[in-house]
Amino acid sequence: MDRSPLVVGLAGVFAGMTVLLVVLAAVFRDVVVLLVAVPFAGATYLFWQHASGRLRERIREQAAAASRAREADDRGGFGAGPRFGDARTRTGRQARAGERTRGGQRIDPNAPSGPSREEAYATLGLDPGADEASVREAYRERVKDTHPDRGGDEERFKEVTAAYERLTD
């Protein structure tokens, strides 16, 4: 339990106000006063749930249930999400040959994945056999020109990134 004195005090004050308003509504037979008591009762309930730690637990349970539902969607559960053509792993990166995708499909190790090394060097504007520092520098320069956030073409950006990944594997 996380009984903060401030939150418990606020719950007590709002509970007292709720009781007072309900008694006044009963004595004077006034529905308006009873309607004013309803928000106070709701606030009392929320303060007490927070003070007892139940609110935090309920939020965690709902977040865990939503996470489980998302995972089921990613696996292609009933009525949900992508089932085919998603070649990404659980970490969100592109799946490589021999690995499994989110859907559990295995990537064919013999299938060409991305550009060849020669194509990758050409995409980055490098001579074949350039060292890793040159590859990294050329990639950074090309990304500045092709990144979609800087007004570049998204497909070209993906090509540059694929070329860099091929050369740094």
PyMOL commands that set and color helices and strands:
alter all, ss='L'
color gray80, all
select helices_A, chain A and resi 5-28+31-52+54-74+117-124+132-146+148-150+154-168
alter helices_A, ss='H'
color red, helices_A
deselect
rebuild
show_as cartoon
